Each structure stands twice: as C-alpha cells, then as structure tokens.
Amino acid sequence: MRLNILNPAMAALCVGLLLPTSSDAADDEKTKIEKIVAQAIRPVMEHYGIPGMAVGIVLNGQSYVFDYGVASKATGKPVDSDTLFEIGSVSKTFTATLASYAQIGGQLSLSDPASKYLPPLRGSTFDKVSLLNLGTHTSGGLPLQVPDDITNYDQLMRYFQSWKPTYARRTYRTYSNPSIGLLGVIAAKSMNEDFVALMEGKLFPALGLKNTWLNVPTAQMDHYAQGYTDKDAPVRMTPGVLGPEAYGVRTTSGDLLHFVEANMKMLELEERWQRAITDTHIGYYKIGAMTQDLIWEQYAYPVELKDLLFGNSGEVSQKANPAVKLDPPSPPQDDVLINKTGSTNGFSTYVAFVPARKIGVVLLANKRYPNDARVTFAYRVLEDLR
C-alpha cells in the first residue's frame, strides 16, 4: 500500500511522532537512575531503620533528587525538596571555602601562624601552627571535639593557650573539630565580620544556595527534619562552641547538590568564588591512598571500595595516622574522587563526586548510621551509573 503525503510539514510532523523527543530521553534517564537508587537505598533504610532520606545525583549535566520516607515519625510528613537536614562535618567544606576566599582576597594566608590573627594565642604553640595545619588536621594532635567543660570563647582561648601537641606538626593527621573551627574563626576575623553573618549573608548567596542555614529561620522550621539517634531517640543539634564553623550547616538535598556542581565547575559563579572552591581541592598530605585537601579528601580515580572504606573509617577519623607532606602541593585534579562524610547525633551525610566525569552523589538521612554503609551505597550507585 502506498501512502501519499502532499504536505512536507505534515510529513515532518509524522516523522517527529515516531521519534523519541529530548523530553522522552530525559524521562527515560531519570527513570533509569531512580531505579538504580531505589534498589540500593531501600535495603539500607530498612536495615538501619532510617525514617527519611534524600539522594541527589549529578549525571550527564543534569541533577536529580529522589526523596524517601518521612521527615518526622511523629507527624508522618514526607521528605521533600524543602526538607532541611543537618549535614555535620560536611559543613567544614564551606568553612574551608570561606578561608580560601579570604586568602584569594589577601585577608589571610594559609601559611600564616594562627596566633597572627588571635592575640590571646601569641606566645603559645599556635605561634607555629599554621592555618594550613588547621585546615588539614596536621597541627600535632588537636582533639576530635571541644572539651565538654568549654562553653564560651574566653574559655576556648585559655584552652588553646595551654594546649601542647602530641606529635610534631605536619607528621600526623588527627581529625579535629577544634582545628577547622579555629580556622573558621580566623577567616571571619580576617574579614572583620561575624562568621555566621559571612556564611549566610555572603557565601551561601554567592553560591546560589537558597535554603542553607546556620541559624534556621522561624519560617523554615516546619521544613527542619527531626533527627534520630542510632537508638531511635529524637534529637536535633544543640549550639556549641565552634559548632557553626565545624558542623552547624542545615541544608536541602537540592542546595547540597548545587554545591557539588559548583565543586565540579558546572555553574557560572563569580570568578573569585569559583577559584576559592577549586583551591580547596589542592592536595597537601598523603595518608595511605587518601590525599588530604583543604578539608576535602580525595582518591585517584578509579578507586577501590576498600580504600574508600578505610579512608572514611574510625581508624582514620578517630586515630592519629602518619601523614606524608606533598612538596610541592598537588594542584587540583579532575580524575579523582573527592568525598566527605558528616554526622550529628541524629543525621548522616555523605558527598562524593568525580570532576572529570561530572558525576556525583549526595546522601542525606535523618538518622545516624555507619559510614561504611553510606560509602558502599554511593560507590555502588556511581559504578552503576558511569
């Protein structure tokens, strides 16, 4: 049978109806990604009793967010695009970005001693501890947490005045909240502004983050997820000395994914801010297979799961590990996997991305669960998607 179509426009329309549109292709890719994520995440949520999670994926220049479960078991409110999660130590990457921005602007140098910016610390060990030592956990053995009996800034300065290192500077990495916290304090002082005001008034807006906070506004409290401990007790973060600088950010999955895109140079940012972000990827020390950047931790890509698991284990985060200084430092690399975990008593976060592939994953949960489960999930998803 012969079909005659006299109108060329009609012929083009008929052909178009037979071919998949770009929208169809995008929907197909989203469906494929969602299937991969759902198959991997649901067993994790069930095994650890996680009430709610948000998973963000960057792939092929597109971003996707998938929400699961509830933001609060009491209300049953589902996790959605506005849900705010505590991101714990992933907050440190924002603090590092601020310090990097201050260095580019000439307000500080990472090679300077910490005491240069804090007169109470002059004549102390911090005459020799550099800002870079603070940002790479190589000061000589600062503790994981601020001691419980320190409740204000003056007490903190007295503590630092009397602190003595356990190890020679630059020889061991000891993961430390006081370390990055002090860097945040110094970065803000060098810019003659309050740390929280700088972050919420300058850094977050400059990066296009519209739902990211250190102090959650009253109007946003309905979106603030309820966190749960590993024993299922409801909990949220309480204010603490150096909390804003070290672990205090609350954000949405979309905003955190946006930050990942910025780290992979996928956004149009003001040049100084983009450089500030990129400079946090400079490698300064080697700890086994892991390279310590300015807070971020990176691995040559492709990376073996066992190396990622060890680098994010308690052996590395809670114990001293020999550190080999890179001289000169390694410039920012693309063919690497960059990652960071974060936890508070009731929330868990993991971020991992590969700049060369423009692929990344963000995990947010309103319950504390082990790092190895987060890392394994993200690794499997990235492998399935690449």
C-alpha positions as CSV (number, residue, x, y, z in Angstrom):
1,M,0.0,0.0,0.0
2,R,1.3,3.4,-1.0
3,L,0.9,6.5,1.3
4,N,1.0,9.9,-0.4
5,I,1.7,12.9,1.8
6,L,1.5,16.1,-0.2
7,N,2.3,18.5,2.7
8,P,6.0,18.4,3.6
9,A,5.2,20.0,7.0
10,M,2.8,17.2,7.7
11,A,5.4,14.6,6.7
12,A,7.9,16.2,9.2
13,L,5.2,16.0,11.9
14,C,4.6,12.4,11.2
15,V,8.3,11.6,11.4
16,G,8.5,13.5,14.7
17,L,5.7,11.5,16.2
18,L,7.7,8.3,15.5
19,L,11.0,9.5,17.1
20,P,11.7,9.9,20.8
21,T,11.9,13.6,21.9
22,S,14.6,15.0,24.2
23,S,12.0,15.1,26.9
24,D,11.3,11.4,26.5
25,A,15.0,10.7,26.7
26,A,15.4,12.8,29.8
27,D,12.4,10.9,31.4
28,D,14.0,7.6,30.4
29,E,17.3,8.6,32.1
30,K,15.6,9.8,35.2
31,T,13.6,6.5,35.4
32,K,16.8,4.5,35.0
33,I,18.6,6.5,37.7
34,E,15.6,6.3,40.1
35,K,15.5,2.5,39.7
36,I,19.2,2.2,40.5
37,V,18.9,4.5,43.5
38,A,15.8,2.9,44.9
39,Q,17.1,-0.7,44.6
40,A,20.2,0.4,46.6
41,I,18.7,2.7,49.1
42,R,15.6,0.8,50.3
43,P,17.6,-2.1,51.9
44,V,19.8,0.4,53.7
45,M,16.8,2.3,55.1
46,E,15.2,-0.9,56.2
47,H,18.3,-2.4,57.8
48,Y,19.1,0.7,59.8
49,G,15.6,1.9,60.4
50,I,16.1,5.2,58.8
51,P,12.9,7.3,58.7
52,G,13.8,9.5,55.8
53,M,16.4,10.1,53.1
54,A,17.1,12.3,50.2
55,V,19.5,11.2,47.4
56,G,20.9,13.6,44.9
57,I,22.6,12.6,41.7
58,V,24.6,14.6,39.1
59,L,24.9,12.8,35.8
60,N,25.4,14.0,32.2
61,G,25.0,17.6,33.1
62,Q,21.7,17.0,34.9
63,S,20.7,16.9,38.5
64,Y,18.2,14.6,40.1
65,V,16.8,14.3,43.6
66,F,14.9,11.4,45.0
67,D,13.1,11.5,48.3
68,Y,12.2,8.6,50.5
69,G,10.3,8.2,53.8
70,V,9.4,10.8,56.4
71,A,11.0,13.9,57.8
72,S,9.3,13.1,61.2
73,K,7.9,9.9,62.5
74,A,5.7,11.8,64.8
75,T,4.0,13.8,62.1
76,G,4.4,11.5,59.1
77,K,5.4,14.4,57.0
78,P,7.2,13.1,53.9
79,V,10.7,14.1,52.9
80,D,10.5,16.6,50.0
81,S,12.6,19.2,48.2
82,D,12.3,21.7,51.1
83,T,13.3,19.3,53.9
84,L,16.3,20.6,55.9
85,F,18.9,18.1,57.1
86,E,21.8,18.6,59.4
87,I,25.0,17.8,57.4
88,G,27.5,17.6,60.3
89,S,31.1,17.7,59.2
90,V,30.3,18.4,55.5
91,S,29.9,21.9,56.9
92,K,33.7,22.0,57.2
93,T,33.9,22.2,53.4
94,F,32.0,25.5,53.4
95,T,34.3,26.8,56.2
96,A,37.3,25.8,54.0
97,T,35.8,27.6,51.1
98,L,35.5,30.8,53.2
99,A,39.1,30.6,54.3
100,S,40.2,30.0,50.7
101,Y,38.1,33.0,49.6
102,A,39.8,35.2,52.3
103,Q,43.2,34.1,51.1
104,I,42.5,35.0,47.5
105,G,41.3,38.4,48.7
106,G,44.5,38.9,50.6
107,Q,42.9,39.0,54.1
108,L,44.9,35.9,55.2
109,S,47.5,33.4,54.1
110,L,47.2,29.7,54.9
111,S,51.0,29.8,55.6
112,D,50.5,32.3,58.5
113,P,50.6,31.1,62.1
114,A,47.2,31.0,63.8
115,S,48.4,33.4,66.5
116,K,48.9,36.2,64.0
117,Y,45.1,36.6,63.9
118,L,44.3,35.8,67.5
119,P,46.3,37.9,70.0
120,P,45.3,35.7,73.0
121,L,47.3,32.9,71.4
122,R,50.6,34.8,70.9
123,G,53.4,33.1,72.8
124,S,51.6,29.8,72.7
125,T,52.0,26.7,70.5
126,F,49.9,28.4,67.9
127,D,52.9,30.7,67.0
128,K,54.0,27.7,64.9
129,V,50.7,26.1,63.9
130,S,49.7,27.4,60.5
131,L,46.3,28.0,59.1
132,L,47.0,25.2,56.7
133,N,47.8,22.8,59.6
134,L,44.3,23.7,60.9
135,G,42.6,23.0,57.6
136,T,44.4,19.7,57.1
137,H,44.2,18.3,60.6
138,T,48.1,18.3,60.9
139,S,48.5,20.7,63.9
140,G,50.0,17.9,66.1
141,G,47.1,16.2,67.8
142,L,44.2,18.6,68.5
143,P,41.3,16.5,69.9
144,L,38.3,15.3,67.9
145,Q,35.9,17.5,70.0
146,V,36.0,20.7,72.0
147,P,36.2,19.5,75.7
148,D,32.8,19.4,77.3
149,D,33.7,22.0,80.0
150,I,34.3,24.7,77.5
151,T,31.2,26.8,76.9
152,N,32.4,30.2,75.6
153,Y,35.1,31.9,73.6
154,D,37.3,33.0,76.5
155,Q,37.4,29.5,77.9
156,L,38.3,28.2,74.4
157,M,41.2,30.7,74.1
158,R,42.5,29.7,77.5
159,Y,42.3,26.0,76.4
160,F,44.3,26.8,73.2
161,Q,46.8,28.8,75.2
162,S,47.7,25.8,77.3
163,W,47.4,23.1,74.6
164,K,50.6,21.2,73.8
165,P,50.9,19.0,70.7
166,T,51.3,15.2,71.0
167,Y,53.1,15.0,67.6
168,A,55.4,17.2,65.6
169,R,53.4,19.4,63.2
170,R,52.9,18.0,59.7
171,T,53.7,14.4,60.7
172,Y,50.4,13.1,61.8
173,R,46.8,13.7,60.7
174,T,44.4,13.8,63.7
175,Y,40.8,14.7,62.6
176,S,39.6,17.6,64.7
177,N,36.6,19.8,65.1
178,P,38.5,22.4,67.1
179,S,41.1,22.6,64.3
180,I,38.7,23.6,61.5
181,G,36.6,25.5,63.9
182,L,39.6,27.7,64.7
183,L,40.3,28.2,61.0
184,G,36.7,29.4,60.6
185,V,37.0,31.9,63.5
186,I,40.3,33.3,61.9
187,A,38.8,33.5,58.5
188,A,35.9,35.6,59.8
189,K,38.2,37.8,61.9
190,S,40.5,38.4,58.9
191,M,37.4,39.7,57.0
192,N,36.3,41.8,60.0
193,E,32.9,40.1,60.1
194,D,30.9,37.6,62.1
195,F,31.2,34.0,60.9
196,V,27.5,33.3,60.7
197,A,26.8,36.6,59.0
198,L,29.5,35.9,56.4
199,M,28.2,32.5,55.6
200,E,24.5,33.4,55.5
201,G,25.0,36.8,54.0
202,K,27.8,36.3,51.6
203,L,29.0,32.7,50.9
204,F,25.6,30.9,50.6
205,P,24.1,33.6,48.4
206,A,27.2,33.8,46.2
207,L,27.0,30.1,45.6
208,G,23.3,30.2,44.8
209,L,22.2,28.4,47.9
210,K,18.7,29.5,48.8
211,N,17.8,27.0,51.6
212,T,21.1,26.7,53.5
213,W,21.4,27.9,57.1
214,L,23.4,28.1,60.2
215,N,20.5,29.6,62.1
216,V,17.3,28.1,60.7
217,P,14.7,31.0,60.4
218,T,11.4,30.6,62.2
219,A,9.7,30.5,58.8
220,Q,11.7,27.4,57.8
221,M,11.3,25.4,61.0
222,D,8.4,23.4,59.6
223,H,10.9,22.1,57.0
224,Y,13.5,21.1,59.5
225,A,13.6,17.3,59.7
226,Q,13.5,15.5,63.0
227,G,16.7,13.6,63.6
228,Y,17.0,10.3,65.3
229,T,19.9,8.6,67.1
230,D,21.1,5.1,66.3
231,K,18.8,4.1,69.3
232,D,15.8,5.9,67.6
233,A,15.6,8.7,70.2
234,P,14.5,12.0,68.6
235,V,17.3,14.6,68.6
236,R,18.5,17.8,67.0
237,M,21.8,19.6,67.2
238,T,22.3,21.9,70.2
239,P,24.5,25.0,70.0
240,G,28.2,24.5,70.9
241,V,31.5,26.3,70.9
242,L,32.8,26.2,67.3
243,G,29.6,24.4,66.2
244,P,28.8,26.8,63.3
245,E,32.3,26.6,62.0
246,A,32.7,22.8,62.3
247,Y,29.4,21.1,61.9
248,G,26.5,23.6,62.0
249,V,25.0,23.8,58.5
250,R,21.5,22.7,57.7
251,T,20.5,22.4,54.1
252,T,18.3,20.7,51.5
253,S,19.3,18.0,49.1
254,G,19.0,20.4,46.2
255,D,21.2,23.0,47.7
256,L,23.9,20.5,48.6
257,L,23.8,19.0,45.1
258,H,24.2,22.6,43.8
259,F,27.3,22.9,45.9
260,V,28.6,19.7,44.4
261,E,28.0,21.1,40.9
262,A,30.0,24.2,41.9
263,N,32.9,22.0,43.0
264,M,32.8,20.4,39.5
265,K,32.8,23.8,37.8
266,M,29.3,23.2,36.4
267,L,27.9,26.6,37.4
268,E,28.5,30.2,36.4
269,L,29.9,31.7,39.6
270,E,31.8,34.9,40.2
271,E,35.5,34.1,39.4
272,R,36.9,34.6,42.9
273,W,34.3,32.3,44.4
274,Q,35.0,29.6,41.8
275,R,38.7,29.8,42.4
276,A,38.1,29.7,46.2
277,I,36.1,26.4,45.7
278,T,38.7,24.9,43.3
279,D,41.6,25.8,45.6
280,T,40.1,23.6,48.4
281,H,40.9,20.7,46.1
282,I,44.7,21.3,46.4
283,G,46.3,18.2,47.8
284,Y,48.7,18.7,50.8
285,Y,49.2,15.4,52.6
286,K,49.0,11.7,51.8
287,I,47.5,9.3,54.3
288,G,47.6,5.9,52.6
289,A,45.5,6.0,49.4
290,M,43.8,9.2,50.5
291,T,45.1,12.7,49.8
292,Q,44.1,15.4,52.3
293,D,43.0,18.6,50.6
294,L,41.7,21.6,52.5
295,I,39.1,19.5,54.4
296,W,38.0,17.6,51.3
297,E,39.5,14.1,51.0
298,Q,40.4,12.7,47.5
299,Y,41.5,9.5,45.9
300,A,43.0,8.7,42.4
301,Y,40.1,7.6,40.2
302,P,39.1,4.9,39.6
303,V,39.3,4.0,43.3
304,E,38.8,0.6,45.0
305,L,36.0,0.4,47.5
306,K,38.3,-0.9,50.2
307,D,40.4,2.3,50.1
308,L,37.3,4.5,50.3
309,L,36.0,2.5,53.3
310,F,39.3,2.7,55.1
311,G,39.7,6.4,54.5
312,N,36.2,7.0,55.9
313,S,36.6,4.6,58.8
314,G,37.2,5.3,62.5
315,E,40.8,4.2,62.1
316,V,41.3,7.5,60.1
317,S,38.7,9.8,61.7
318,Q,39.4,8.9,65.4
319,K,43.0,7.9,65.5
320,A,46.3,9.5,64.6
321,N,47.7,8.5,61.2
322,P,51.1,9.2,59.7
323,A,50.9,12.0,57.1
324,V,53.3,12.5,54.3
325,K,53.6,16.1,53.2
326,L,53.3,16.7,49.4
327,D,56.1,19.2,48.4
328,P,55.0,20.9,46.3
329,P,51.3,20.5,47.0
330,S,49.3,18.7,44.3
331,P,47.3,21.1,42.1
332,P,43.5,20.5,41.8
333,Q,42.9,17.3,39.8
334,D,39.9,16.2,37.8
335,D,40.4,12.5,37.5
336,V,39.9,11.9,41.2
337,L,37.1,11.0,43.6
338,I,36.6,13.7,46.2
339,N,34.5,13.0,49.2
340,K,33.4,13.9,52.8
341,T,31.2,12.3,55.4
342,G,29.3,14.2,58.0
343,S,27.3,13.3,61.1
344,T,25.5,14.8,64.0
345,N,23.8,12.7,66.8
346,G,20.6,12.4,64.6
347,F,21.7,12.9,61.0
348,S,24.1,11.4,58.5
349,T,25.5,12.8,55.3
350,Y,27.9,11.7,52.5
351,V,29.1,13.6,49.5
352,A,31.2,12.1,46.7
353,F,32.0,13.3,43.2
354,V,34.4,12.8,40.2
355,P,35.1,16.2,38.4
356,A,36.4,14.5,35.3
357,R,33.2,12.6,34.8
358,K,30.9,15.3,36.1
359,I,29.2,12.7,38.2
360,G,28.3,13.0,41.9
361,V,26.1,11.7,44.7
362,V,24.7,13.3,47.8
363,L,23.2,11.2,50.7
364,L,21.1,12.9,53.4
365,A,19.4,10.9,56.2
366,N,17.6,11.9,59.4
367,K,19.2,9.1,61.4
368,R,22.8,8.4,62.4
369,Y,24.0,5.2,60.6
370,P,27.5,3.9,59.8
371,N,29.9,5.5,57.4
372,D,30.7,2.2,55.7
373,A,27.0,1.8,54.7
374,R,27.0,5.3,53.2
375,V,30.2,4.9,51.3
376,T,29.3,1.5,49.9
377,F,25.9,2.7,48.7
378,A,27.4,5.7,47.0
379,Y,30.2,3.7,45.4
380,R,27.8,1.1,44.0
381,V,25.5,3.8,42.6
382,L,28.4,5.7,41.0
383,E,29.7,2.4,39.5
384,D,26.2,1.6,38.1
385,L,25.8,5.0,36.6
386,R,29.2,5.6,35.0
